[in-house]
């Protein structure tokens, strides 16, 4: 081998990944943060992605649930609500006796450079989940208690459009390629597809089973939708708005949050009282793993590399850190009370 060829071979080897010792945890990608909304304590825990330690707690308002980052990663948006915290099927008389503080409803806007809430964007009644538009100028909001979806301009605070859907809208997800927003409605098990600009309803998929969230395949041709009451994940053809299959997750699973790996090879689903993360193989439409985590996992997100997975465990007030390659929980990180959502950047 010539000296020049030898130097080229050494340079090539330097670019290859190095495997750790057997059973060693993957090295977290440096520089990222994990944001966790804590519904009962009214704050967001900020976790350093390298040390896996809580480095900041940010007060944001009442009942923070859905949270998302701006496209540039400089701003965190958190849905807050003054509606009473009641579970599905709560006694109607008890529900009516609870007084809602509508002044607390909105999207808390947090400047991540200072770690402070700088503004409250009023986006209609009882926002639970929402999405941020790709250009970062709008939020699309599920107004749970009035069965609407509303689109708001962030800078002006102006409502741009609104659509009526069925009862208890929750999950809000943008289609990865098209100007569509998909919304889950829990009570009757409906999925509504809306035009992102006008909020005009483009399609409706009745699924039943109390759908919670939506995750798309990388190509955007499939939607994976956890059905809490059915103990399954529905697979929907996203091009023709039609269900094609469902993957059952064994009891006592209550499928909730969902995320897809960066390579599209696996879909991860939290299971609520099942206390596990179900791992689905989209190519075979099979459940391939069921990873134990903390109690009542809901929100879920992956590290930028996809090596680690994080779940918000509402029952144990912590976040599970999962090595996805090994299929096991590595540790838990204590956060605030009632962790609900997770975002990573």
C-alpha positions as CSV (number, residue, x, y, z in Angstrom):
1,X,0.0,0.0,0.0
2,X,1.4,3.4,-1.0
3,X,1.7,6.1,1.8
4,X,-1.0,8.2,0.1
5,X,-3.4,5.2,0.1
6,X,-2.5,4.4,3.7
7,X,-3.4,7.9,4.8
8,X,-6.7,7.7,2.9
9,X,-7.6,4.4,4.7
10,X,-6.8,5.9,8.1
11,X,-9.1,8.9,7.3
12,X,-11.9,6.6,6.2
13,X,-11.6,4.5,9.4
14,X,-11.9,7.7,11.5
15,X,-15.3,8.4,10.0
16,X,-16.8,5.0,10.9
17,X,-18.9,4.5,14.1
18,X,-17.1,2.9,17.0
19,X,-19.1,0.2,18.9
20,X,-19.0,0.4,22.7
21,X,-18.5,-2.5,25.1
22,X,-21.3,-5.0,25.3
23,X,-24.4,-3.6,27.0
24,X,-23.0,-0.1,27.2
25,X,-25.5,2.7,26.7
26,X,-25.3,4.7,23.5
27,X,-23.6,8.1,23.9
28,X,-26.3,10.9,23.8
29,X,-25.8,13.4,21.1
30,X,-24.3,16.6,22.6
31,X,-26.1,19.9,22.6
32,X,-29.7,18.8,22.8
33,X,-32.3,19.5,25.5
34,X,-35.4,17.6,26.6
35,X,-38.5,19.7,27.6
36,X,-41.2,18.1,29.8
37,X,-44.5,19.7,30.6
38,X,-45.7,19.0,34.2
39,X,-49.5,19.2,34.3
40,X,-50.0,19.3,38.1
41,X,-47.1,21.5,39.1
42,X,-47.6,24.1,36.2
43,X,-44.1,24.1,34.9
44,X,-41.7,22.7,32.3
45,X,-38.6,20.7,33.3
46,X,-35.5,21.2,31.1
47,X,-33.1,18.3,30.9
48,X,-29.6,18.4,29.4
49,X,-29.3,15.7,26.8
50,X,-25.7,15.0,27.6
51,X,-25.7,14.8,31.4
52,X,-29.4,13.7,31.6
53,X,-29.9,16.0,34.5
54,X,-32.6,18.6,35.1
55,X,-30.9,22.0,34.6
56,X,-33.9,24.4,34.8
57,X,-37.6,24.6,35.7
58,X,-39.8,27.1,34.0
59,X,-43.1,28.2,35.4
60,X,-45.6,28.5,32.5
61,X,-49.2,28.5,33.9
62,X,-52.0,26.1,34.8
63,X,-52.1,22.5,33.5
64,X,-49.4,22.6,30.8
65,X,-49.8,19.7,28.4
66,X,-48.9,19.9,24.8
67,X,-45.6,21.5,24.0
68,X,-43.7,22.2,20.8
69,X,-40.6,24.1,19.7
70,X,-40.4,26.8,17.0
71,X,-38.7,25.7,13.8
72,X,-35.6,27.6,14.7
73,X,-35.5,26.1,18.2
74,X,-35.4,29.5,19.9
75,X,-38.9,29.4,21.4
76,X,-41.0,26.9,23.3
77,X,-44.8,26.9,23.1
78,X,-46.8,25.3,25.8
79,X,-50.6,24.7,25.9
80,X,-52.1,25.8,29.3
81,X,-55.7,25.4,30.5
82,X,-57.8,26.6,33.4
83,X,-60.3,23.8,32.9
84,X,-60.6,21.3,35.8
85,X,-58.5,18.1,35.5
86,X,-61.0,15.3,35.0
87,X,-60.4,11.9,33.5
88,X,-62.4,10.3,30.7
89,X,-66.0,9.4,31.7
90,X,-65.9,11.6,34.7
91,X,-69.3,12.0,36.5
92,X,-71.2,14.8,34.7
93,X,-72.4,16.3,38.0
94,X,-68.9,16.6,39.3
95,X,-67.7,18.1,36.0
96,X,-70.4,20.7,36.1
97,X,-69.5,21.6,39.6
98,X,-65.9,22.5,38.7
99,X,-65.3,26.1,37.8
100,X,-63.0,26.7,34.9
101,X,-60.6,29.6,34.9
102,X,-60.7,30.7,31.3
103,X,-58.1,33.4,31.8
104,X,-55.6,30.6,32.1
105,X,-56.4,29.1,28.7
106,X,-53.7,29.8,26.0
107,X,-50.3,29.0,24.7
108,X,-47.4,30.1,26.9
109,X,-44.5,31.5,24.8
110,X,-41.1,30.8,26.4
111,X,-37.9,32.5,25.2
112,X,-35.3,29.8,25.6
113,X,-32.4,32.2,25.7
114,X,-33.7,33.6,29.0
115,X,-35.7,30.7,30.2
116,X,-38.7,32.9,30.8
117,X,-42.3,33.0,29.7
118,X,-42.6,36.2,27.8
119,X,-46.2,36.1,26.6
120,X,-49.5,34.2,26.8
121,X,-51.2,33.7,23.4
122,X,-54.9,33.4,23.8
123,X,-56.1,30.7,21.4
124,X,-59.7,30.0,22.4
125,X,-61.1,27.7,25.0
126,X,-59.2,24.8,26.7
127,X,-56.3,24.1,24.4
128,X,-54.7,20.7,25.0
129,X,-52.6,20.0,22.0
130,X,-51.5,22.0,19.0
131,X,-49.0,22.1,16.1
132,X,-46.7,24.9,15.0
133,X,-46.8,25.7,11.2
134,X,-43.6,24.9,9.3
135,X,-42.8,28.6,8.8
136,X,-43.2,29.2,12.6
137,X,-45.9,31.9,12.1
138,X,-49.0,30.0,13.2
139,X,-50.4,27.6,15.7
140,X,-53.1,25.1,15.0
141,X,-55.0,24.3,18.2
142,X,-57.4,21.6,19.4
143,X,-60.0,23.4,21.6
144,X,-61.1,20.4,23.6
145,X,-64.2,21.5,25.5
146,X,-65.9,23.3,22.5
147,X,-65.1,20.8,19.8
148,X,-63.3,23.1,17.4
149,X,-59.9,23.4,15.7
150,X,-58.6,27.0,15.4
151,X,-55.7,28.5,13.5
152,X,-53.9,31.6,15.0
153,X,-51.3,34.0,13.9
154,X,-48.6,34.0,16.6
155,X,-47.3,37.6,16.1
156,X,-50.6,39.4,16.1
157,X,-52.6,36.9,18.2
158,X,-55.3,37.0,15.5
159,X,-57.6,34.0,14.8
160,X,-57.3,33.1,11.1
161,X,-59.7,30.2,10.7
162,X,-61.8,27.8,12.7
163,X,-63.6,24.5,12.1
164,X,-66.1,22.5,14.1
165,X,-65.1,18.8,14.6
166,X,-66.5,16.1,16.9
167,X,-66.2,16.0,20.7
168,X,-62.9,16.2,22.5
169,X,-60.4,17.1,19.8
170,X,-56.9,16.4,21.1
171,X,-54.0,15.3,18.9
172,X,-52.9,17.7,16.2
173,X,-50.3,16.8,13.6
174,X,-49.1,18.4,10.4
175,X,-48.8,16.1,7.4
176,X,-45.0,16.0,6.6
177,X,-45.4,16.8,2.9
178,X,-48.9,18.4,2.3
179,X,-50.6,21.5,3.7
180,X,-52.9,19.3,5.9
181,X,-53.5,19.1,9.6
182,X,-54.8,15.8,11.1
183,X,-56.8,16.0,14.3
184,X,-57.9,13.1,16.6
185,X,-61.3,13.5,18.3
186,X,-61.6,11.2,21.3
187,X,-65.2,10.8,22.2
188,X,-66.5,9.3,19.0
189,X,-63.2,8.1,17.6
190,X,-62.9,10.4,14.7
191,X,-60.0,11.7,12.6
192,X,-60.5,15.0,10.8
193,X,-58.2,16.2,8.0
194,X,-58.2,20.0,7.5
195,X,-56.7,22.4,5.0
196,X,-53.9,24.2,6.8
197,X,-54.8,27.6,5.5
198,X,-58.6,27.7,5.6
199,X,-59.4,25.0,8.1
200,X,-61.7,23.5,5.6
201,X,-62.4,19.8,6.3
202,X,-60.9,17.7,3.6
203,X,-61.6,14.3,5.0
204,X,-63.0,12.3,7.9
205,X,-61.9,8.8,9.1
206,X,-64.1,7.1,11.7
207,X,-62.0,4.7,13.8
208,X,-63.6,4.4,17.2
209,X,-61.4,3.4,20.2
210,X,-60.6,6.9,21.5
211,X,-57.7,8.0,19.2
212,X,-55.0,10.0,21.0
213,X,-52.1,11.0,18.7
214,X,-50.9,10.7,15.1
215,X,-47.5,9.9,13.7
216,X,-46.8,9.7,10.0
217,X,-44.4,7.5,8.0
218,X,-41.4,9.4,6.6
219,X,-43.0,9.3,3.1
220,X,-46.3,10.5,4.5
221,X,-48.3,7.7,3.0
222,X,-49.2,6.1,6.3
223,X,-50.6,7.5,9.6
224,X,-50.1,5.5,12.8
225,X,-52.9,6.3,15.4
226,X,-52.9,4.9,18.9
227,X,-56.5,3.9,20.0
228,X,-56.6,4.1,23.8
229,X,-59.8,2.1,24.4
230,X,-59.2,-0.4,21.6
231,X,-55.7,-1.4,22.8
232,X,-54.4,-1.1,19.3
233,X,-52.6,1.2,16.8
234,X,-54.6,1.9,13.6
235,X,-52.8,2.2,10.3
236,X,-54.5,4.6,7.9
237,X,-53.7,5.2,4.2
238,X,-52.9,8.9,4.3
239,X,-53.4,9.4,0.6
240,X,-57.0,8.2,0.5
241,X,-58.0,8.7,4.1
242,X,-58.9,5.1,4.7
243,X,-57.9,2.6,7.5
244,X,-55.9,-0.4,6.2
245,X,-55.0,-2.4,9.3
246,X,-54.5,-2.3,13.1
247,X,-51.8,-3.7,15.4
248,X,-53.1,-5.0,18.7
249,X,-51.1,-4.2,21.9
250,X,-51.7,-6.7,24.7
251,X,-53.7,-5.6,27.8
252,X,-53.5,-3.7,30.0
253,X,-52.1,-1.3,27.4
254,X,-53.9,2.0,26.7
255,X,-52.0,3.3,23.7
256,X,-51.4,7.0,24.0
257,X,-48.4,8.9,22.6
258,X,-46.4,8.0,19.5
259,X,-43.2,8.7,17.7
260,X,-41.3,7.3,14.7
261,X,-37.5,6.6,14.5
262,X,-35.4,8.8,12.3
263,X,-35.0,6.0,9.7
264,X,-38.7,5.1,9.8
265,X,-38.0,1.5,10.8
266,X,-39.9,1.6,14.1
267,X,-43.0,3.3,15.6
268,X,-42.9,3.8,19.4
269,X,-46.2,4.0,21.4
270,X,-46.6,4.7,25.1
271,X,-49.3,2.6,26.7
272,X,-50.5,4.6,29.8
273,X,-51.5,2.1,32.5
274,X,-49.6,-0.6,30.6
275,X,-46.4,1.0,31.9
276,X,-44.5,0.1,28.7
277,X,-43.4,1.4,25.3
278,X,-44.7,-0.7,22.5
279,X,-42.4,-1.0,19.5
280,X,-44.0,-1.6,16.1
281,X,-42.3,-2.6,12.8
282,X,-44.2,-0.7,10.1
283,X,-42.9,-3.0,7.3
284,X,-44.4,-6.2,8.9
285,X,-47.2,-4.4,10.9
286,X,-46.2,-6.4,14.0
287,X,-45.4,-5.6,17.6
288,X,-41.7,-6.4,18.0
289,X,-41.0,-5.3,21.5
290,X,-42.7,-4.1,24.7
291,X,-40.3,-2.1,26.9
292,X,-41.0,-1.5,30.6
293,X,-40.8,2.1,31.7
294,X,-42.3,4.2,34.5
295,X,-46.0,4.4,35.5
296,X,-48.6,5.9,33.1
297,X,-46.3,7.0,30.3
298,X,-47.9,9.5,28.0
299,X,-45.6,11.9,26.0
300,X,-42.8,10.4,24.0
301,X,-39.9,11.7,22.0
302,X,-36.5,10.5,20.6
303,X,-33.1,12.1,20.8
304,X,-31.9,13.7,17.5
305,X,-29.8,10.6,16.7
306,X,-32.7,8.2,17.6
307,X,-30.5,6.3,20.0
308,X,-32.5,7.3,23.1
309,X,-36.2,7.5,23.8
310,X,-37.8,9.6,26.5
311,X,-41.3,9.1,28.1
312,X,-43.2,11.4,30.4
313,X,-44.4,9.1,33.3
314,X,-47.4,10.8,34.9
315,X,-47.7,8.1,37.6
316,X,-44.2,8.3,38.9
317,X,-43.3,12.0,38.2
318,X,-40.3,11.1,36.1
319,X,-38.9,10.6,32.6
320,X,-37.7,7.2,31.5
321,X,-34.6,7.1,29.3
322,X,-34.6,4.1,27.0
323,X,-31.8,2.6,24.9
324,X,-33.8,1.7,21.8
325,X,-31.1,-0.6,20.4
326,X,-30.9,-2.6,23.6
327,X,-34.7,-2.3,24.1
328,X,-34.3,-1.5,27.8
329,X,-34.8,1.4,30.2
330,X,-31.5,2.9,31.3
331,X,-32.6,5.3,34.1
332,X,-35.3,7.6,35.3
333,X,-35.1,11.4,35.8
334,X,-37.2,13.1,38.4
335,X,-39.2,16.1,37.1
336,X,-42.2,18.0,38.2
337,X,-45.7,16.7,39.1
338,X,-47.8,15.0,36.5
339,X,-45.4,15.0,33.5
340,X,-47.4,14.9,30.3
341,X,-45.6,16.0,27.1
342,X,-42.0,15.7,25.8
343,X,-40.2,17.7,23.2
344,X,-36.6,17.4,22.1
345,X,-34.3,19.8,20.3
